[in-house]
Amino acid sequence: MDVDLIFKIAAIGIIVAVLNLVLTKAGREDQAMMTTLAGLVVVLMMVVTQISDLFTAVKELFGL
């Protein structure tokens, strides 16, 4: 696993947390929730691609 992936996920988390805080303080809870969900979807897509690469490497390793 690449260290850059961890830094990207951490950066997304910090940005989403700040946006959530700002939007909540502004009284826009709906948009704050949508921002949080969008950040979660982005991170999940990043993790899913890494898991897919892992399964591909395991299949190649065992010749499946």
BELMORA-V493494 format. One record per run of one state. SS is the DSSP state (~ for helix, > for strand, _ for the rest). FROM is the first residue (numbers start at 1). LEN is the number of residues. If there is no record, write none. Layout:
((SS:FROM:LEN) (SS:FROM:LEN))
//
This chain:
((_:1:2) (~:3:23) (_:26:3) (~:29:34) (_:63:2))
//
